[in-house]
Amino acid sequence: MQRFEYHRAADTAAAIALAARAPEPHYLGGGTNLVDLMRENIERPRTIIDVTALSSAIEARPDGGILIGAGAKNTAVAEHRAIRERFPMLARAILAGASAQIRNMATVGGNLLQRTRCYYFYDDAAHCNKRKPGTGCDAVEGFNRIHAILGASPSCVATHPSDMCVALAALDAIVHVEGPGGRRSLPFGAFHRLPGDRPDLETALGPAELITAVELPAGAAGLRSTYRKVRDRASYAFALVSVAAALRIEDGKLAEVRLALGGVAHKPWRAATAEAALRGKPAGADAFRAAAEAELAAARPLSGNAFKIELAKRTIAATLSELAGARP
Ligand SMILES: Cc1cc2nc3c(=O)[nH]c(=O)nc-3n(C[C@H](O)[C@H](O)[C@H](O)COP(=O)(O)OP(=O)(O)OC[C@H]3O[C@@H](n4cnc5c(N)ncnc54)[C@H](O)[C@@H]3O)c2cc1C
């Protein structure tokens, strides 16, 4: 592990000022991802700025929305009463991830920025455009069972590993950030990037920008919602495919549908095609399967992960059927 300086930031302004002038800075949340990567020599920051003292408040607003400080621990978010009542899919998504001990350490800011679990990214001897831009991607022709089927590029087929982020995508969360240039708010769909030819650039964050909070707008509050994760083991495993879904049914028809997929793309995948196909349709197994087919029409399998296409279709249909109370 490379030697580094450690600073504990007392507030947002101090963290940003330090990051703006320090050599090769990295913010530190719970450290559950970054410290692993430093031990493996994949991340080599020269300055660590601990931001765990920043806001961890969870503010349930009277309009139905919730503002979550970036320092809030994953466990605190999943257990918060207003989150469980208003946005059950988010609590379920967080509880489907990692282990209780890791969730007790991991922060909301860190969860958004956790790195891929692509084996080749972690293997310093492998070619990886994400780790070393311009070196190639060994996953494209390699062991790619866990890799992307949607939105990938010849440069990178890695997936985003977060469960929480899949729910945040479906909920149209807003990411509040602050940096040397001031504050701004990013719609969740614009926060993470698809790989294109720069898979090393994973988000829209600029240099020294800090995530300060994540906002859940009132729009999806109170919808029937859930999160379903399919993985190789029943616990302590990343998603092969996951689905965050919410619906509102009026007179047997789908008045509102929100759908996002995990484990299938470089970013949490908002299933806009399926949503559009479902709006106004009678809630039922046929419509759910047809919408899943429409969403996955764009899927491009690699040599080892074609199974994910059918798995994603079935998981979408089963999750929506469960929510609608229909027979899958
Ligand atoms: C064994 C294991 C199993 C896991 N299983 C799952 C799983 O099934 N599902 C899942 O979703 N996750 C899983 N995780 C990942 C875990 O959720 C993440 O490691 C965790 O959410 C990262 O949060 P952190 O606060 O520890 O981030 P850190 O490790 O501290 O930081 C991660 C990144 O975020 C940056 N960062 C942190 N805070 C901020 C901020 N406020 N602003 C800007 N940048 C910031 C850091 O610089 C770093 O680049 C697993 C982890 C482990 C170790």
The ligand as an SDF file (V2000), in Angstrom:
LIG
                    3D

 53 58  0  0  0  0  0  0  0  0999 V2000
  -17.5460   -8.1120    1.2880 C   0  0  0  0  0  0  0  0  0  0  0  0
  -18.3970   -7.0110    0.7330 C   0  0  0  0  0  0  0  0  0  0  0  0
  -19.6490   -7.3050    0.2130 C   0  0  0  0  0  0  0  0  0  0  0  0
  -20.4310   -6.2890   -0.3080 C   0  0  0  0  0  0  0  0  0  0  0  0
  -21.6580   -6.5840   -0.8330 N   0  0  0  0  0  0  0  0  0  0  0  0
  -22.4260   -5.5890   -1.3660 C   0  0  0  0  0  0  0  0  0  0  0  0
  -23.6810   -5.8560   -1.9630 C   0  0  0  0  0  0  0  0  0  0  0  0
  -24.1410   -7.0040   -2.0320 O   0  0  0  0  0  0  0  0  0  0  0  0
  -24.3900   -4.8130   -2.4470 N   0  0  0  0  0  0  0  0  0  0  0  0
  -23.9320   -3.5320   -2.4020 C   0  0  0  0  0  0  0  0  0  0  0  0
  -24.6140   -2.6210   -2.8470 O   0  0  0  0  0  0  0  0  0  0  0  0
  -22.7320   -3.2590   -1.8610 N   0  0  0  0  0  0  0  0  0  0  0  0
  -21.9850   -4.2460   -1.3560 C   0  0  0  0  0  0  0  0  0  0  0  0
  -20.7540   -3.9610   -0.8220 N   0  0  0  0  0  0  0  0  0  0  0  0
  -20.2040   -2.6380   -1.0420 C   0  0  0  0  0  0  0  0  0  0  0  0
  -20.5290   -1.6800    0.0520 C   0  0  0  0  0  0  0  0  0  0  0  0
  -21.9030   -1.3380   -0.0280 O   0  0  0  0  0  0  0  0  0  0  0  0
  -19.6640   -0.4570   -0.2230 C   0  0  0  0  0  0  0  0  0  0  0  0
  -18.3530   -0.8490    0.0670 O   0  0  0  0  0  0  0  0  0  0  0  0
  -20.0730    0.7050    0.5990 C   0  0  0  0  0  0  0  0  0  0  0  0
  -21.3740    1.1390    0.3210 O   0  0  0  0  0  0  0  0  0  0  0  0
  -19.1280    1.8690    0.3690 C   0  0  0  0  0  0  0  0  0  0  0  0
  -19.4070    2.8490    1.3360 O   0  0  0  0  0  0  0  0  0  0  0  0
  -18.2270    3.4760    2.2170 P   0  0  0  0  0  0  0  0  0  0  0  0
  -18.8370    4.5920    2.9780 O   0  0  0  0  0  0  0  0  0  0  0  0
  -17.5450    2.4190    3.0120 O   0  0  0  0  0  0  0  0  0  0  0  0
  -17.3140    4.0100    1.0530 O   0  0  0  0  0  0  0  0  0  0  0  0
  -15.7360    4.2020    1.0120 P   0  0  0  0  0  0  0  0  0  0  0  0
  -15.0770    2.8830    0.8420 O   0  0  0  0  0  0  0  0  0  0  0  0
  -15.2940    5.0590    2.1350 O   0  0  0  0  0  0  0  0  0  0  0  0
  -15.6090    5.0640   -0.3190 O   0  0  0  0  0  0  0  0  0  0  0  0
  -15.9980    4.5540   -1.5690 C   0  0  0  0  0  0  0  0  0  0  0  0
  -15.7370    5.6620   -2.6000 C   0  0  0  0  0  0  0  0  0  0  0  0
  -16.6140    6.7590   -2.3380 O   0  0  0  0  0  0  0  0  0  0  0  0
  -15.8660    7.9770   -2.1980 C   0  0  0  0  0  0  0  0  0  0  0  0
  -16.6100    8.7830   -1.2310 N   0  0  0  0  0  0  0  0  0  0  0  0
  -17.0470    8.4060   -0.0160 C   0  0  0  0  0  0  0  0  0  0  0  0
  -17.8410    9.3480    0.5040 N   0  0  0  0  0  0  0  0  0  0  0  0
  -17.9030   10.3670   -0.3980 C   0  0  0  0  0  0  0  0  0  0  0  0
  -18.5840   11.6070   -0.4590 C   0  0  0  0  0  0  0  0  0  0  0  0
  -19.3990   12.0380    0.5240 N   0  0  0  0  0  0  0  0  0  0  0  0
  -18.4240   12.3870   -1.5570 N   0  0  0  0  0  0  0  0  0  0  0  0
  -17.6260   11.9880   -2.5730 C   0  0  0  0  0  0  0  0  0  0  0  0
  -16.9490   10.8130   -2.5580 N   0  0  0  0  0  0  0  0  0  0  0  0
  -17.1120   10.0000   -1.4980 C   0  0  0  0  0  0  0  0  0  0  0  0
  -14.4920    7.5400   -1.7640 C   0  0  0  0  0  0  0  0  0  0  0  0
  -13.5180    8.4790   -2.1340 O   0  0  0  0  0  0  0  0  0  0  0  0
  -14.3420    6.2350   -2.5310 C   0  0  0  0  0  0  0  0  0  0  0  0
  -13.9340    6.5050   -3.8490 O   0  0  0  0  0  0  0  0  0  0  0  0
  -19.9630   -4.9550   -0.2780 C   0  0  0  0  0  0  0  0  0  0  0  0
  -18.7190   -4.6550    0.2830 C   0  0  0  0  0  0  0  0  0  0  0  0
  -17.9280   -5.6750    0.7690 C   0  0  0  0  0  0  0  0  0  0  0  0
  -16.5960   -5.3130    1.3530 C   0  0  0  0  0  0  0  0  0  0  0  0
  1  2  1  0
  2  3  1  0
  2 52  2  0
  3  4  2  0
  4  5  1  0
  4 50  1  0
  5  6  2  0
  6  7  1  0
  6 13  1  0
  7  8  2  0
  7  9  1  0
  9 10  1  0
 10 11  2  0
 10 12  1  0
 12 13  2  0
 13 14  1  0
 14 15  1  0
 14 50  1  0
 15 16  1  0
 16 17  1  0
 16 18  1  0
 18 19  1  0
 18 20  1  0
 20 21  1  0
 20 22  1  0
 22 23  1  0
 23 24  1  0
 24 25  2  0
 24 26  1  0
 24 27  1  0
 27 28  1  0
 28 29  2  0
 28 30  1  0
 28 31  1  0
 31 32  1  0
 32 33  1  0
 33 34  1  0
 33 48  1  0
 34 35  1  0
 35 36  1  0
 35 46  1  0
 36 37  1  0
 36 45  1  0
 37 38  2  0
 38 39  1  0
 39 40  1  0
 39 45  2  0
 40 41  1  0
 40 42  2  0
 42 43  1  0
 43 44  2  0
 44 45  1  0
 46 47  1  0
 46 48  1  0
 48 49  1  0
 50 51  2  0
 51 52  1  0
 52 53  1  0
M  END
$$$$
